[in-house]
Amino acid sequence: MLKLFQGARPLKRASALRDSFAGITLAAMNIPQAIGYTTIAGMPVVTGLYSLLLPLVAFATFGSSRFLVVSADSATAAIFAGGVSGMAPMASPRYVALAGAVALLTSGFLLLARLFKLGFIADFLPQTVLAGFLTGVGFQVGIAVLGQMLGLQILAHRTIWQFTEVVQKLPEVHIPTLLIAVTAVVGLLLLERFGRRAPGAIIAVVGAIVASRIWNFAGHGIAVIGPVAGGLPHFGFPAVGWRDISPLIPVALSCCIMIITQSAATARFYATRHQQQLDENMDLTGIAAANAVAGLSGTFVVNGSPTQTAMVESAGAQSQVAQLATAVTVALVLLFLTKPLQYLPQCVLGALVFVIAIRLLRFQSLAAIRRESPGEFALAMLTAAVVVTAGVEQGILLAMILSLFRVVRHSYHPHTGVMIPNKDGSWNLQSVSPDTMTEPGLVMYRFGATLFYANANRFAEEVNTLVGNESPSPVRWLIVDAEAITHLDYSAARVVQKLQMNLTNRGVQFGFARMPWGLKADFARHHLAETTDSSRIFNRLHDALSAFDNWQRQSQ
């Protein structure tokens, strides 16, 4: 049963007034940013305003997060533009129709994810690879608006060719356009650094509109966005055919994965920060509803935005009432205030997007990853490179594949070694070799992963290597430290069973220490408990060590 307006209840007068004022503040900060996202998406300017209207209402109605803002976002805008830009001219009626179709398909995939409880997909994009992905998106978005900021017409669609074309056309740069763009970027960065509570985006937009109107920027060759359609959006299905759907499915799937990942991470962060309950399945329903109304109201894919969520929190909001107030404010702007937007210079719009791109760059995070985990840093950089050279869809797919490959690789090739006791009671791990023993006649072998079909032979090979010692003190006991072996599948069980028989035939006592409950259940299910001597199963490593010492004394 759906619980409507979960993120807005309980509704009290004082808190509702506070959140309403916060919503008006959010609208003032967010309208210029949403307009900037239309540049990334290649959509008409007014569609950025549409993304702050019905999608916000839909998520407030069906979602659970009290803070998450679901509207236009740079990552999904880049994914959409990268997948659709070759199918129709940007900002054309057909392009807008394709954008609506992608939003509706994304909504359908999100509902399927909700139905099958696939929110766990978010866990397959770790922060390390996501940092590389977002950095790649930052470079892609920043390069895409360079032409707009320099007054150049750039025809290429791929990031590398766009940058190449910009470099080739540098002698043609329109100096007044460049000066305005640089002024806007510097002003935005300074306000962000020294006046964090100041609405830098709205100041830049209003100032540029006033200056453009007074000094007739358009008459001096400075491109402006031109007339913006006013009024509320029309509601209806996008005009696309069945043949258009097939190439849009991969784009929608990529958007869906990014939405699940980014929205879940953002909602979790703020729910934890404010000690609030979060229903991730409800949020999937809310985001699906938001994308459905986005597709039906003529805008593009929407996502849970970290930057906009941070904005609404900084404005003092504590519930979805703020987002509802933002939607009302945007509706008023659409009805009465779109005419001044026609004077907005395109280079200022490009500057807004360029600053957004700078925020996406994760250089500090990447530096920290490099210091702590060079392997993960390499994966993050490879992901960023693929986003820039091949596209956002390919980048997000590679990010997931590389993340899964890293997990599988760790399970296939886990940390293993022989446990060596220290005088203080702690243990060291030494690499596996025929001459390595815990003490003469005893090997305590640690295997650092679940045992399954792919790594079971490695387990058996290393055990056989350890007991193959031909020194004067051959191995008599081999105890497996099973603390990390949480599961055992059928294939691995057969390998362990055969290993038990071989070791018994060679006169080696085979046992286990620190077995998790799950592993004990697997031993019983695969009938290994019947062939394993219960006196060779120990709760602690030191218990196994003491038992071996007692066995030695009794054997002498």
PAMAR-794226 format. One record per atom (N, C-alpha, C): x negated, z negated, y negated; residue in one letter. Coordinates in steps of 0.02 Angstrom, whole numbers, plus 50000, padded with zeros to 5 digits. Example, Ala and Ser with C-alpha at 12.3 -4.5 7.8 and 13.67 -1.06 7.14 Angstrom:
<sites>
493404961050284A493854961050225A493404961050165A493584964650112S493164964350053S493554960649998S
</sites>
This chain:
<sites>
499585000050060M500005000050000M499565000049937M499705004549890L499305005049830L499464999449781L498934996649752K499024991549701K498854994849634K499364996449596L499265000149534L498984995649479L498574998649437F498274995249379F497904988849399F497574989149457Q497204983349480Q496634981549432Q496334986549401G495774985249355G495994983049286G496644982849273A496904980849207A497274974149210A497454971849269R497834965649276R497374959649287R497594953549269P498224951849235P498184953749160P498744955749134L498774958249065L498994952549019L498544950548974K498704945248925K498604948048856K498974945548809R498984948448742R498294948348709R497954942648711A497314942048676A496794946748708A496754946748774S496264950948807S496434958348800S497094959948798A497294966848789A497104969448720A497174965348669L496974967348601L496224968348597L495844963648627R495114964348627R494894970748662R495184972048720D494994978048758D495224984448724D495794984148688S496024990048651S495544991948596S495304986948558F494804988448506F494164991148537F493974988348595A493374990848630A493474998148651A494094999848672G494235006748691G494185011548633G494405009448574I494335013748514I493595014848498I493205009448505T492475010048494T492175014848545T492385014248608L492125018748660L492295025948644L492905027148619A493095034048602A492635036748547A492485032548497A492045034848442A491355036648467A491095032748516M490425034148543M490435039848594M490995040448629N491015044748688N491245051848674N491645052848622I491895059548608I491325064548596I490825062948554P490265067648546P489885068848612P489805063548652Q489445064348715Q489835068848763Q490495067848766A490905072048810A490885079348787A490875080448722I490805087248697I490135090148718I489615085948717G488965088248740G488955090248813G489335086748854Y489355088448925Y489655095448936Y490075097648890T490355104448898T489815109748893T489285108248856T488725112948852T488375113348920T488285107548952I487975107549018I488415111249068I489065110149064A489525113149112A489695120449095A489545122649034G489715129449014G490455130348999G490785124948980M491505124948968M491665125048894M492285127048875P492485126548804P492455119248780P492305118448716V492195111748688V492795107148699V493395109748692V493985105448696V494055102348766V493785105448817T493845102648885T493475096048892T492965095048850G492625088548850G493105083048828G493535084548779L494035079648757L494565078648812L494745084048846Y495225083348901Y494965078648956Y494305078548966S494025074249019S494095066849002S494215065348937L494305058348915L495045056548908L495485060648935L496195059448927L496515057348993L496795061949029L497155060349091L496705057449146L496075059749154P495655056649206P495565049049196P495485046849134L495425039749121L496055035949140L496625038949124V497265035749141V497355035449217V497165040849252A497245041049325A496815035749359A496195035049337F495775029949370F496005022949353F496215021849291A496475015249272A497085013449314A497465018549333T498075017349373T497915015849446T497455019549476F497345018949549F496695015549569F496225014749523G495575011849541G495595004249540G495035001249562S494984993849563S494474991249514S493954995149498S493424992749453S493704991449383S493504985849354R493744984149287R493324987449232R492734990149251F492284992849200F492165000349206F492175003049266L491965009949278L492355014849234L491985019149198V492275024449157V492205030949196V492755034249211V492755040449249V492945046149203V492445050249186S492565055949142S492005060949154S491895065549106A491365070449113A490695066949120A490245069849160D489595066749173D489075072249181D488465070949160S487945076049159S487765078549229S487725073949278A487515075949345A488015080749377A488655078849377T489155083249408T489265089549366T489195089049300A489245095049258A488695100049276A488095097449289A487535101849307A487645104949377A487905100949423I488055103549490I488565109149486I489105107849449F489635112849443F489375119249410F489015118549354A488765124449318A488285128449361A487845124849398G487375128349441G487705132349496G488285130049520G488625133549575G489095138949553G489345138649492V489885143149471V489655148149418V489095146849385S488895151049329S488805158449348S488655159749411G488575166749432G489225170149450G489785166449450M490425169249471M490855171849413M490705169549352A491105171649294A490715169849231A490835173449175P490515171649112P490705164549091P490215160749068M490345153849048M490865153548992M491305148548996A491835147248947A492395152348947A492355157248992S492895162248997S493495159149032S494095162149025P494685159449060P494585158949136P494245163849166R494125163549238R493655157749255R493155156849213Y492675151349225Y493035144549222Y493485143849173V493885137649166V494325136749228V494615142249253A495035141849313A494625139649373A494025142349380L493575140349435L493385132949428L493285130649366A493135123549355A493705119149379A494315121149364G494895117349387G494945117249463G494795123049494A494825123349567A494305118749599A493695118549570V493185114049596V493405106749590V493715105049534A493955098149525A494485096449577A494945101149591L495465099849641L495165099249711L494685103649728L494355103249793L493975096649799L493645094749746T493275088349747T493755082549758T494335082849726S494845077749736S495055077349809S495155083249840G495335083349911G494795080249955G494165081849942F493615079049982F493575071449971F493685069249911L493675061949897L494235058449934L494825061549938L495375058549976L495215058250050L494885063550076L494665063350146L494155057750157L493705056950109A493215051550113A493555044750113A494075044150072R494465037950071R494825036850137R495125042250165L495505041650227L495055039550285L494445042550289F493985041050344F493475035650326F493575032450268K493145026950246K492415029050246K492285034550210L491605037450209L491205035150148L491415029650118G491035027150061G490315025550078G490175024550143F489485023050163F489005028850149F489265034850136I488835040550120I488395038950060I488655034750016A488265032749957A487605029549976A487585026350034D486985022850055D486435027650079D486595034050087F486095038850112F485715042250055F485835040149993L485425042349937L485085036249908L484495034449932P484155028449907P483945029149835P483815023549803Q483625023649732Q482995027749720Q482535027749768T481915031549758T482045039049752T482415041849799V482555048949798V483035050649741V483505046049727L483975047149672L483615047549605L483075043549598A482675043749536A482375050649527A482125053549582G481845060349578G482385065449564G482965064649594F483515069349583F483735069349510F483835063349482L484065062849412L483525065349364L482895064249381T482355066949339T482375074549339T482475077449398G482545084749401G483125087249361G483695083749365V484285085649325V484125085149251V483755079849231G483565079049161G483165084949136G482665087249175F482275093049156F482715099249153F483155100149203Q483585106049205Q484035106349144Q484355100549128V484815100349072V484445101249006V483865097948999G483485098548937G483255105648924G483015109048976I482785115948968I483375120648953I483965119148982A484545123448972A484765123748900A484635118448859V484875118448790V484315120148740V483715121648764L483175123348718L483355129448675L483635134548707G483825140448670G484325138848615G484815134648630Q485315132648581Q484995128948523Q484495124748537M484165120948485M483685125148442M483455130748470L482985134948434L483305141048402L483965141848413G484305147648386G484155153948424G484015153348489L483855159148530L484415160548580L484525166748595Q485015168648646Q484635169348712Q484795164748759I484465164648824I484965167248876I484765172348913L485205175548961L485105173049033L484525170249048A484375168149117A484805162249137A484925161449202H485325155949228H484895150649263H484365152749296R483935148049331R483465144549282R483315138249295T482935134149248T482245137049234T481885139149285I481215141749275I481225147949231I481715152449244W481755158649205W482005157149134W482425152049127Q482635150149059Q482035147849018Q481615143649049F481025141249013F480555146948997F480465151549044T480035157349033T480295161548975T480955162548973E481255166548920E481185163148852E481255156548851V481165152848788V480455153848762V479955153148806V479255153948786V479135160948759V479415166048793Q479315172948772Q479625174348704Q480175170748688K480535172148626K480365167248570K479845163248578L479655158448527L479545161648458L479255167648453P479175170648386P479845171948351P480405171948389E481055173448359E481445167148339E481115161348343V481465155048329V481755155148259V482385152748253H482715152248188H482535145448158H482115145548107I481815139348081I482345134348056I482845136348016P483355131347994P483705128048054P483865131948106T484175129048166T483715123948198T483075125748205L482585121148234L482535114748195L482505115148128L482435109148086L483035104548094L483635107448096I484235103348105I484235099948174I484045103748226A484025100948294A483515095248299A482925096348270V482405091148272V482635084948234V482945085948176T483205080248137T483715076248178T484155079848212A484675076548252A484355072648310A483875075648345V483555072248402V483185066048378V482785066748325V482405061048300V482875055448276V483395057448240G483885052448216G484215048748273G484425052448324L484745049248382L484275044448418L483655046548427L483165042248462L483005036048420L482955036748354L482815030948312L483395026048312L484015028648308L484595024248311L484635020848379L484465024448432E484485021448498E483955015948504E483395016748470R482845011948475R482965005848430R483185007048368F483205001648319F483914999448300F484405003548317G485095001548300G485555002748359G485444999048412R485785000448476R486545000148471R486794995948427R487524995348421R487825000648375R487395004348341A487645009648297A487855015648339A488435018548324P488665024448363P488275030748342P487675031348369G487225036748347G487535043648355G487875044848411A488155051448424A488685053248372A489125048448357I489665049948308I489365050848238I488835047048222I488505047848157I488205054848151I487875057048205A487565063648205A488085069148199A488635068448235V489155073648234V489505073948167V489715068248142V490065068048077V489605070548022V488975068148022G488505070347970G488385077847973G488315080548034A488195087748041A488805091848019A489405089348036I490025092948016I490085093147939I489955087347907V490015087047834V489495091647801V488875091247825A488345095447797A488495102847808A488745104447868S488905111447883S489455114147838S489955109847825R490515111947783R490295112747710R489875108147685I489665108347615I489195114147602I488685114947647W488165119947634W488255126447673W488835127247704N488995133447738N488445135647787N488335131447837F487815132947887F487925139747919F488555141247935A488705147647969A488485153547927A488545152947861G488345158447817G487595159347813G487215154447835H486485154847834H486195156147904H486615158747949G486375160648015G486325155048065G486585149148047I486575143448093I487235143648132I487185144548198A487785145248239A488185138748242A488845139348233V489305133648240V489775134948299V490115129748322I490515130648383I491155134548370I491385134948307G491975138848292G492625135048305G493195138348297P493845135048304P493925131648372P494195125648372V494335121848433V495085121148440V495345123148498A496065122748510A496295115548506A496805114248466G497095107548461G497675106648509G497965100748509G498535099348551G498345096748620G498835094048655L498715091248721L498625096848772L498275095448827P498145100748877P498785102848912P498785109148935H499335111648976H499225109549048H499765108049083F499715105449151F499925110949199F499495112549248G499665117649298G499075119249342G499205122749398F498685124549445F498245130049415F497585129749426P497145135049400P497285141749434P497205147049397A497355153849421A496765156649461A496705154449524V496185157049569V496515159449633V496165164049667G496415166649730G496085163249789G496335164549849W496055161549910W495335163749920W495165169749899R494475172149908R493985168149866R494235165049812D493785161149768D493615154349799D494025152049845I493955145149870I493315144349911I493175149149954S492605148350000S491945147049965S491745150949915P491105149449882P491105142949841P491705140349826L491755134249786L491695127949829L491795128549895I491785122649939I491115119149937I490535122749943P489895119149939P489795115549873P490035118649818V489965115549752V490365109049750V490985109349775A491415103449775A491135097949820A490845099849877L490545094849922L489955091449888L489545095349853S488975092349817S489225087549764S489735089649727C490025085249676C490295078849708C490635079649765C490925073949799C490395068849819C489845071249847I489305066849868I489005063249808I488875066949754M488595063849695M489075058649665M489725060249665I490225055649639I490245049149680I490265049849746I490285043949789I489675039649777I489095042849774T488465039149766T488435035749698T488525039549645Q488435036949577Q488985031949559Q489605033549576S490155029149558S490115022449595S489945022749660A489895016649699A489335012249672A488755015249657A488195011349632A488365008149565A488695011949520T488865009349454T489395003749459T489915005049498A490455000049505A490194993649537A489764994349588R489474988349621R489064984249572R488664987749531F488224984249484F488634979849436F489164982749406Y489544978949357Y490004973749389Y490244975049449A490644970049484A490214963949501A489604965149523T489144959649539T488944955949476T488804959749424R488584956749361R489114952049331R489744953849340H490294949849310H490664945849363H490384945449424Q490674941449478Q491414943149490Q491534949649498Q492214952149509Q492264955549577Q492864955349605Q492974958749669Q493034966249658Q492804969949710L492824977249705L493084980049771L493564984549766D493824988049824D493594995349820D493064996949857E492765003549851E493235009049875E493665007449924N494145012449947N494665013949892N494875008749856M495325009849800M494995014149746M494355012949734D494005016949684D493965024249704D493875025549770L493885032549793L494555035749778L495095031949790T495765034549774T495825035949700T495575031349658G495625032249586G495225038249561G494625039249588I494205044849566I494505051449592I494795051249652A495145057249677A495725059049631A496115054049611A496675055349565A496425058049498A495865055249474A495585057449410A495375064849414A495065066849469N494865073849477N495465078449486N495985075849519A496595079949527A496895081549459A496975076649416V497265077949350V496785081849306V496125081149318A495645085149281A495745092549298A495815094049362G495925100949383G496575103849358G497085099649354L497745102049333L497815102349258L497355099049221S497425098849148S496895103049113S496545107449151G496105112349119G495405109949103G495185104449134T494495102249123T494105102649188T493515099649190F493075100449248F492985093849284F492555093849335V492465088049378V492265081949337V492565076149355V492395069849322V492075065149372V491705060349346N491295055949388N491265049049355N491095044049394G490965037449367G490305037549331G490315036749265S489715037649224S489365031049209S488725030349228P488355024249212P488285023149136P488135028549098T488025027649027T488675025748991T489225028949009Q489855027448976Q490115020548997Q489985018549058T490175011849080T489775006649042T489135008049031A488725003448990A488995003148919A489235008848893M489535008948825M490135004348821M490585004848869V491205000948865V491054993548873V490554991848914E490374984748920E490074982248855E489634986248825S489314984148762S489824983448706S490384987048711A490914986548660A491334980248669A491224976548724G491574970248735G492174970648780G492284976348813A492854977048858A492754973248923A493304971148953Q493274967649017Q493814970049066Q494144975549050S494634978349095S494764985649079S495164988849121Q495334995949112Q495804997049053Q496044991749022V496444992648961V496034996448908V495384995248907A494954998748858A494965006248871A494935008248934Q494945015348949Q495615018548932Q496155014848941L496815017348921L496845018248845L496545013548808A496525014148735A496105020048714A495565021348750T495145027248736T495555033648744T495945033948799A496365039848811A496865040948755A497165035548730V497645036148675V497295038748612V496695036048599T496315038148540T496135045648544T495925047848603V495745054848613V496355059348605V496935056948628A497555060848619A497705061948545A497595056748504L497705057348432L497215062248401L496585062148424V496085066848400V496295074048417V496535075048478L496745081748499L497335084248458L497765079748439L498365081748402L498215083048328L497755079248299F497695079448226F496985080748198F496455080248239L495785080248211L495305085348242L495565090548274T495105095448304T494845100548253T495195101548198K494995106748150K494285105748123K494075099548104P493385098748078P492845100448129P493005100248194L492495101548244L492225108648241L492595113248210Q492375120248207Q491725121048167Q491575116148123Y490965116548082Y490355113548116Y490445110648175L489885107348209L489365112448230L488735111848207P488205116648227P488065116048303P487985121748334Q487835121648405Q487165118348420Q486695118848374C486045115748385C486095108148387C486585105248350V486695097948353V487005096048419V487455100248443L487745099248509L487185099448562L486735104348554G486165104748600G485715098648594G485635096048534A485225089948524A485525084048559A486195083348556L486535077948592L486395078448667L486445084448694V486315085448765V485585084148781V485135086148737F484415085148748F484255077648752F484575073648711V484465066448713V484755063548778V485325066148800I485605064148865I485105065748920I484805071648916A484315073748967A483715068948967A483495066848908I482935062148904I483115055648940I483735053348931R483955047148965R483945047849040R484035053849065L484045054949138L483355054549169L482835055649129L482155055549156L481975048449178L481715047749238R481575041149267R480825040149276R480435041249223F479715040849229F479475033849248F479775028749218Q479565021849233Q479715020149306Q480315022149328S480505020849398S480035024549446S479885030849429L479445034749472L478745031749474L478505029149418A477845026049416A477835019749461A478375015849457A478425009949500A478445011849573A478825017149589I478865019449659I478175021749683I477805025249639R477145027749659R476685021949675R476715016549636R476275010749648R476435007349714R477085006849730E477295002949788E477365007149851E477555013549844S477685017649904S477515024949889S476885026949897P476685033849883P477095039049923P477285037349985G477675042050025G478355043449995G478695038149972E479355038949941E479285042449873E478735041249838F478605044749775F478555052149786F478205054149840A478135061249855A478815064449869A479255060849905L479925063449919L480325064149854L480265059149810A480625059349747A480395065249704A479745066449702M479485071949662M479675078749692M479685079149759L479895085349791L480635086749775L481045081549775T481755082449758T481825084949686T481445081949640A481475084049570A481265091349563A480745093249599A480495100149595A481015105049621A481365103349675V481875107749703V482465108449655V482665102949622V483205103349573V483035108149518V482415107849493V482205112049437V482125119349459V481845120549517T481685127349538T482255130849574T482635127049615A483155130249657A483855128649632A483985122549608G484655120849585G484855113849605G485385111449573V485605104549584V485905103649653V486305108549676E486595107949743E486055107349796E485555111749791Q485005111549840Q484625104949835Q484565102449773G484205096149764G484555090249796G485215089749787I485565084149816I485595084649892I485645090749918L485635091649991L484955089650018L484415091949985L483745090150007L483645082550003L483915079449950A483835072149943A484125068550002A484715070550024M485025067350082M484645068650146M484435074950156I484065076650217I483405072850220I483035072750164L482395069150163L482485061750175L483015058950146S483135051750155S483285050250229S483705054350260L483855053350331L483235054550373L482845059750355F482235061150394F481755055350391F481705052150333R481245046450326R481465040650371R482125039450373V482385034150417V482245035750490V482385041950510V482275044050579V481525043650596V481115045850549R480395045750561R480155038550572R480405033950532H480215026950541H480425024250609H481035026150630S481275023850696S480895027150752S480705033550742Y480335037150794Y479615034750799Y479335032950741H478635030950739H478585024150703H478855018850734P478875012350700P478195008850701P478155003350664H477554999150666H477524995650734H476974996350768T476874993050832T476194989750833T476084985350880G475424982250885G475444976250932G474864973050938V474794967150980V474764960950936V475164955950953M475214949850914M474614945350932M474244943250880I473664938950888I473784932450849I473764926550883P473914920250848P473344918050803P473514915150746N473034911950702N473014904450715N472514901250689K472444893950699K473004890050666K473294892750612D473834889250577D474514890450607D474554894050663G475194895250697G475514901850678G475244905450628S475524912050609S475234917350655S475454923550644W475254929150687W474974934950647W474494938450676N474254944850649N474464950350697N474514956450670L474684962250710L474094967050712L473824968250772Q473264972850780Q473504979150815Q473174984750799S473394991150826S473304991450902S473704995750932V473704996351005V473085000051028V472734996951077S472165000151110S472064996751178S471725000051225P471664997251292P471304990551294P470904988951243D470514982751244D470824977251203D471424978351174T471724973351131T472184968751171T472064962251166M472484957251200M472634951451153M473184948051168T473344941951131T472844936551150T472724935851214E472184931851242E472044934651311E471484933051342P471314936051406P471884935651457P472104941551479G472634941851529G473334942351501G473404941451435L474074941451404L474094946451346L474604950551346V474754954951289V475454953451265V475504952051199M476154951251167M476234957151120M476664961851140Y476724968351108Y477344968551064Y477254970451001R477824970950955R478004978350944R478654979750950F478924986450937F479414985750879F479274989050823G479634987550761G480244991650746G480634993650796A481244997650783A481714997250843A482324999550833T482805000250888T482525005050940T482645003551004L482425007951058L482975013051072L482815019451064F483305024551079F482945030551111F483335035551128Y483075041051169Y482445044251141Y482365044451075A481805048051046A481155044151047A481185037551043N480565033651039N480415029651103N480855030151153A480765026151214A480125028151251A479955034551252N479345036751286N478725034151251N478745033751184R478185030851147R478105023551165R478655019951171F478635012951192F478295012351261F478505016551308A478225016251375A477475018051375A477285023251337E476595025351335E476145019851307E476365016451254E475955011151226E475885005251273E476435003451307V476404998051356V475914999851412V475955005951437N475495008151490N474765008251466N474665009951402T473995009751374T473715002651373T474134997951356L473924990951352L473764987951421L474144989651471V474034986751538V473514990851577V473284996351549G472775000351583G472074997751573G472014991751545N471364988751532N470994987551597N470384990051603E469974989151664E469434983951653E469494979751603S468984974751588S469004969151640S468524964551638P468524958951686P469154954651682P469524955051627S470144951151620S470734955951615S470974958551669P471544963251666P472174959751643P472634963751618V473264961051593V473694958651652V473904952251647R474354949451698R475064948551673R475114947251608W475774946551576W475814951351517W476374954551511L476524958351450L477214956351424L477214953351366I477834950951335I477984955251273I478574957951270V478784962051213V479114957551160V478834957551100D479174954251044D479744958851022D480354956951041A480944961351033A481354959750971A481064956050923E481454954050864E481754960050827E481384965650823A481624971550786A482034976250829A482064975150894I482434979650939I483154977250942I483554979450896T484244977050891T484734980850937T484504986450964H484954990551004H484554994451055H484864996051112L484554999851166L485065004751193L484915011251191D485405016051216D485275017651290D485695021951319Y485665023251391Y484995026251411Y484745031251373S484115034451391S483535029551388S483515025551335A482975020651329A483015015351385A483625013551405A483705008751459A483405011251524A483495017751538R483195020551599R482435020451596R482155021751536V481435021551528V481175014451539V481525009551510V481315002551519V481365000451592V481895002651627Q481985000951697Q481405003851739Q481215010051727K480655013051763K480005009451747K479925007551683L479325003951663L479274997151698L479844993751704Q479844987351740Q479594988251812Q479834993351845M479624994651915M478874996151919M478615000151874N477905001951875N477464995851863N477674991651814L477274985751799L477284980751856L477864980051888T477914975551945T477464977952002T477454984452014N477024987152066N476284986152051N476114985551987R475414984551968R475244977151961R475734972751977G475604965551975G475624962651905G475974965951859V476024963551790V476714960451780V476724954351754Q477354951051737Q477604953851670Q478224956151669F478504959551610F479074955351583F479054953651517G479574949451488G479694951051415G480134947151385F480344948251316F480384941651278F480254941951214A480324936051170A480734938051109A481104933151082R481504933951021R482004939751027R482374940051082M482864945351092M483484944051050M483684948751007P484314948050969P484914948151017P485474945550993W486084945351034W486304952351053W486234957151006G486444963951022G486034966951078G485394965451080L484964968051133L485144964851200L485304958351199K485504955051261K486134958251289K486604959951245A487214963251268A487064970051297A486594973851266D486404980351292D486054979651360D485644974451368F485324973251433F485834972151487F486354968351471A486884967051521A487264973451537A487434977351485R487834983451495R487454988651535R486804989151525H486404994151560H486074991251624H486274985251644H486054982151707H485304980551707H485004979851648L484304977951645L484224970451655L484744966551638A484704959251648A484624957551722A484884961951764E484844960651836E484134961551862E483724965651829T483044967051852T482514963551811T482714959751761T482244956251718T482244948851736T481654946151752D481584939151770D481784934751711D482304930651720S482544926551664S482024921551640S481544919751685S481024915151664S480514918551619S480564925051611R480114928751567R480464930951503R481004927651486I481364928851423I481304922551380I481014923151322F480844917251281F481174917751212F481344911851187N481644911651120N481134912551065N480524910151077R479994910551026R479364913451057R478924916051014L478284918751037L477844913151064L477854907351031H477434901851054H477674899151122H478324899851136D478564897951203D478254902451256D478214908851242A477904913451289A477164911851298A476824910151244L476124908451247L476004902251290L476424897151281S476364890951321S476514892351394S477034896451408A477214897951477A476644901651512A476294906151477F475734909751507F475154904951522F475024900351475D474484895451487D474644891151548D475274888951555N475474884951614N475394889151678N475594895451675W475544899851735W474814900651755W474374901351705Q473664902051720Q473384895851755Q473574889851729R473324883651759R473564882851831R474194884851843Q474464884151910Q474164889351958Q473934894951931S473654900251973S472934898851993S472604894451956Q471894893051970Q471804888152028Q
</sites>
